[in-house]
């Protein structure tokens, strides 16, 4: 429940913080087309309520989305990194 609360807080805070996450990811010199493509691929072109409801529905189906850092599904990272101690032979 804590992770979900953190996500919801982060989602809404990013909408309130001035600046554009696309600028941070691509830099200010990126072309307008590149900015719009990234914004669309991240869902940032949709209203926050639509992004939030889409996230909740996906989580209810077991889809936590893709990690921007690792470029793979979050569920794969979870299975690999967090469940490893439970699979140890000890």
Secondary structure as UniProt FT lines:
FT   HELIX           2..16
FT   HELIX           21..26
FT   TURN            28..29
FT   HELIX           32..42
FT   TURN            43..45
FT   HELIX           48..60
FT   TURN            61..62
FT   TURN            68..70
FT   HELIX           74..77
FT   HELIX           78..82
FT   HELIX           84..87
//
